């Protein structure tokens, strides 16, 4: 190749998607599917826990809030760890941790133990999803990256759907404990497969002497070994949203706040915070609001289920658009669609068709934007800080999810009207749109296209 060095990105971008890359995407898909299963199954066991331990709404909220707190902690802990010891090792550790946490939860005999074990499970889950996003992004060719990472992340919504169905089958026979046994055994079975089949990130390994042999094995699997051996391999970020100015510090968290990345980090955090705030506010309280309006519980569940379903569609639409258009503008428009639709929910309570349409477009815009933001942030930072950047953005978002789930009921009581409440619920989505536009404007001249 005329003596030019081969880059990790160049090798991945220049060739057709290989079997190894498909393995990475499938393995990461399974990891986030486990996350979705856990999120869904917990909601279904709530009535059984309430009956067995005579719990009130506040106690139930604390028990399940512990998992969200664990997710937040895990995001902040495992991100820098993945940038230090590697993506593969961090994913396996996370999967083992949340598998053990879920399995041990099935043996909880008191609400206190349940809370502690849900926190432990959440810590593991907090490390698994962001690192899976990072690794799948680093093995996806640039031209297909938004779509491939989005398809991988669809494992989460599939896990949500599958979790509910499986929980419905398990609970009549084995009760709530059986749900957590299933949620624990599956990750523990997956962990050795991940260790055996999942490669370490090529971008992470290149330039590190201790990973030379492992990197060469991955290169041999990706391309012709003879061609690779004849030329040096280097690393130079080339993704369409990667800012190419090098970091001054080798510490991942310091890179996020250096002079170059600081404004972008804060704006992206604001977008993630607002997105998960409003999503958990809507998803947590919509079924109750619909039931209070006179809708049957079964019908309320069906309407609420439109959120994750349409979110999957929105994620795929955004992925296709992000490949052809400015991704910051695509996501900003998606947030605006979500804000308008969420506001319409409160005004459509007595019109079933309009209500379903409003809920559908709320999920389409909001979940679609969140998945697209996951893809975008994975390409925003340089390799040495990428896992930390993804994990900490999601960690800040988890803080928003806790606040959103806690404040939804309070706002409904204070505002007295679903129409007014859902209009207020929509406000964070508009803030997220502004934050995303601001990030795109600040880094418009520094992105590599």
C-alpha angles and dihedrals in degrees: 000000000000092000095295117144120252115235126205089239093045092052093049094042097046098056138058116266106281132215090254092057090049089052090054092051093046093048092048089046089057092049094055090041088060088053091052091048091053094049093050099042094053092060092051095053094052096094091051092049091047091053097043097047099027093238129179126219092263093053091048090050091053093048094053095035087063089069092054091050089051090050090054093049092046092052092055095043103043098043096069089038091058090051089051106041101018141267098267096052092046093050092050092048091049094048092049091048097051091041091055091043093053093045092049090048088066088065096051111129100182136036089247093059090044091055092049093049093046087054090052091049090049092053090057093046090049090062100041104059100046093046091048089053090050096048095045090049092052092052096045120095111245095242092057101027100109093049097042095048090045092052089050091051091051084079086080095060091042088052089051092054095041092046092058094047094047093046089053089055096044103044099064090055107030103014126222093321091063091058091057092045089057090045090053102041095051096058092044090054090046095050098073090045089054091050091049102040107026117089123214116253110279091210090053094050102044113098093021113108095207091060098046096108093044091047091051091053090053091047090051089054093048100046147359107308094213093054092048094049091053095061137043119254120224138169128241121157114236108164117134093247099036114116105219103206106115123240119253093210128056091213109099096216091049090054090058090059103037118121092269102048102029100095093042092049093052094046093048090048089052090052093049092045093052095042097054091038093060095036094056091041091056098038093046098048107026095083091051093047091050092048091049089053089062101267118137117253091245093051091045089054091050093051092045090050088066088076098070093033094054089040090064090052091047092050092054092046092050091047091055092047094045089058092058104029140039103293094213091057092045092054093044091055089048090055091050091051088051094049094051092046094048091052089051093055092072092050095048101055093116096043109070097193095048090045092055091048092050093049091046094053091043090060092039092056102034103039090036090055093046093052090046090050089054089056093045097050091049088062097038099075131056119256097263091060103026099104091045090049093052095042096047093047089053090044091056087046090054089056086055090050091055092050092045095052091046098046099044095080092043092054092047090054096044096045095043093204129080089210092059094038095054091046087057090044088059095059098084090056089059090049089052090052091053092047092051092048090049092052091050092049094048094051100033094111096043102051117103111232 
